[in-house]
Amino acid sequence: MSVILRKMTSEDLEEVISIDQVSFSLPWPPRSFQYELTDNPASRCWVAELDGHVMGMLVGWLIVDEIHIATIATHPDFRGRGIGKKLLSFALEAAMDEGAISTFLEVRESNTAALEMYRKFGYVEDGRREGYYKDNAEAAILMSAPLTRASLNR
Ligand SMILES: CC(C)(COP(=O)(O)OP(=O)(O)OC[C@H]1O[C@@H](n2cnc3c(N)ncnc32)[C@H](O)[C@@H]1OP(=O)(O)O)[C@@H](O)C(=O)NCCC(=O)NCCS
């Protein structure tokens, strides 16, 4: 499986939005992706492309020396094939190239797959927000990790 990792472009938005909508119970408003792509200077938007189609997407916010993973998703038909790890590794490495020394994210406490993936990258739980998600009042687990080249070799 030959996956290409690259910057998101406006042409990708339709597929990116469709992955977002099938992946999350609270998807982003579609216009948010256009905003992240063109109007948010902190945004770093990446996609994983397979056979000419977007199969994974990640939006990060680089704030000073920290990269906040704002969203990441793989198309449901292509999960469990390493795309999430490739995307996260690529985005973290790119952020390190820009001076990031740490990374941060929030994840639903029931999201076992994502939690497992993040732990592989060295993320540890360092906080919790009760009732954070509006649809089911689920808690958010706050995770962070120092960034080193070694932490990208999961
Ligand atoms: C989380 C997500 C992005 C992972 O993407 P993916 O392409 O399936 O990930 P990978 O195949 O690279 O797997 C990465 C790791 O995640 C973990 N993982 C993936 N699927 C899993 C599952 N069903 N159960 C437990 N762990 C799982 C494993 O640790 C895996 O590493 P391994 O292959 O060495 O075992 C994907 O499940 C997804 O899009 N989920 C819906 C959106 C979402 O919840 N995003 C995260 C928001 S915080």
The ligand as an SDF file (V2000), in Angstrom:
LIG
                    3D

 48 50  0  0  0  0  0  0  0  0999 V2000
   -7.7370    6.9470   15.5570 C   0  0  0  0  0  0  0  0  0  0  0  0
   -7.5780    6.7080   14.0530 C   0  0  0  0  0  0  0  0  0  0  0  0
   -7.2030    8.0220   13.3680 C   0  0  0  0  0  0  0  0  0  0  0  0
   -6.4460    5.7010   13.8290 C   0  0  0  0  0  0  0  0  0  0  0  0
   -6.2440    5.6110   12.4380 O   0  0  0  0  0  0  0  0  0  0  0  0
   -5.7720    4.2480   11.7270 P   0  0  0  0  0  0  0  0  0  0  0  0
   -5.3810    4.5880   10.3310 O   0  0  0  0  0  0  0  0  0  0  0  0
   -6.7660    3.1770   11.9180 O   0  0  0  0  0  0  0  0  0  0  0  0
   -4.4830    3.9440   12.6150 O   0  0  0  0  0  0  0  0  0  0  0  0
   -3.3250    2.8780   12.3960 P   0  0  0  0  0  0  0  0  0  0  0  0
   -3.7790    1.7470   11.5190 O   0  0  0  0  0  0  0  0  0  0  0  0
   -2.0990    3.6090   12.0180 O   0  0  0  0  0  0  0  0  0  0  0  0
   -3.1670    2.3130   13.8720 O   0  0  0  0  0  0  0  0  0  0  0  0
   -2.4480    3.0840   14.8140 C   0  0  0  0  0  0  0  0  0  0  0  0
   -2.5430    2.4640   16.1760 C   0  0  0  0  0  0  0  0  0  0  0  0
   -3.8320    2.7350   16.7230 O   0  0  0  0  0  0  0  0  0  0  0  0
   -4.2120    1.6580   17.5540 C   0  0  0  0  0  0  0  0  0  0  0  0
   -5.4340    1.1040   17.0050 N   0  0  0  0  0  0  0  0  0  0  0  0
   -5.9400    1.2640   15.7630 C   0  0  0  0  0  0  0  0  0  0  0  0
   -7.1260    0.6420   15.6650 N   0  0  0  0  0  0  0  0  0  0  0  0
   -7.3610    0.0880   16.8770 C   0  0  0  0  0  0  0  0  0  0  0  0
   -8.4410   -0.6520   17.4210 C   0  0  0  0  0  0  0  0  0  0  0  0
   -9.5090   -0.9470   16.6760 N   0  0  0  0  0  0  0  0  0  0  0  0
   -8.3660   -1.0210   18.7110 N   0  0  0  0  0  0  0  0  0  0  0  0
   -7.3010   -0.7010   19.4730 C   0  0  0  0  0  0  0  0  0  0  0  0
   -6.2410   -0.0010   19.0120 N   0  0  0  0  0  0  0  0  0  0  0  0
   -6.2830    0.3750   17.7330 C   0  0  0  0  0  0  0  0  0  0  0  0
   -3.1040    0.6430   17.5370 C   0  0  0  0  0  0  0  0  0  0  0  0
   -2.2480    0.9390   18.6150 O   0  0  0  0  0  0  0  0  0  0  0  0
   -2.4130    0.9650   16.2280 C   0  0  0  0  0  0  0  0  0  0  0  0
   -1.0640    0.6380   16.2390 O   0  0  0  0  0  0  0  0  0  0  0  0
   -0.5840   -0.8380   15.7060 P   0  0  0  0  0  0  0  0  0  0  0  0
   -0.9810   -0.8960   14.2790 O   0  0  0  0  0  0  0  0  0  0  0  0
    0.9020   -0.7960   15.9040 O   0  0  0  0  0  0  0  0  0  0  0  0
   -1.2990   -1.8440   16.5520 O   0  0  0  0  0  0  0  0  0  0  0  0
   -8.8810    6.0800   13.4410 C   0  0  0  0  0  0  0  0  0  0  0  0
   -9.3100    5.0290   14.2810 O   0  0  0  0  0  0  0  0  0  0  0  0
  -10.0110    7.0730   13.2510 C   0  0  0  0  0  0  0  0  0  0  0  0
  -10.0810    7.7660   12.2360 O   0  0  0  0  0  0  0  0  0  0  0  0
  -10.9270    7.1460   14.2110 N   0  0  0  0  0  0  0  0  0  0  0  0
  -12.0790    8.0600   14.1350 C   0  0  0  0  0  0  0  0  0  0  0  0
  -11.6320    9.4770   14.3270 C   0  0  0  0  0  0  0  0  0  0  0  0
  -10.9520    9.6480   15.6700 C   0  0  0  0  0  0  0  0  0  0  0  0
  -11.4020    9.1400   16.6790 O   0  0  0  0  0  0  0  0  0  0  0  0
   -9.8470   10.4110   15.6820 N   0  0  0  0  0  0  0  0  0  0  0  0
   -9.0930   10.6920   16.8900 C   0  0  0  0  0  0  0  0  0  0  0  0
   -9.6760   11.8690   17.5860 C   0  0  0  0  0  0  0  0  0  0  0  0
   -8.8370   12.2320   19.1050 S   0  0  0  0  0  0  0  0  0  0  0  0
  1  2  1  0
  2  3  1  0
  2  4  1  0
  2 36  1  0
  4  5  1  0
  5  6  1  0
  6  7  2  0
  6  8  1  0
  6  9  1  0
  9 10  1  0
 10 11  2  0
 10 12  1  0
 10 13  1  0
 13 14  1  0
 14 15  1  0
 15 16  1  0
 15 30  1  0
 16 17  1  0
 17 18  1  0
 17 28  1  0
 18 19  1  0
 18 27  1  0
 19 20  2  0
 20 21  1  0
 21 22  1  0
 21 27  2  0
 22 23  1  0
 22 24  2  0
 24 25  1  0
 25 26  2  0
 26 27  1  0
 28 29  1  0
 28 30  1  0
 30 31  1  0
 31 32  1  0
 32 33  2  0
 32 34  1  0
 32 35  1  0
 36 37  1  0
 36 38  1  0
 38 39  2  0
 38 40  1  0
 40 41  1  0
 41 42  1  0
 42 43  1  0
 43 44  2  0
 43 45  1  0
 45 46  1  0
 46 47  1  0
 47 48  1  0
M  END
$$$$
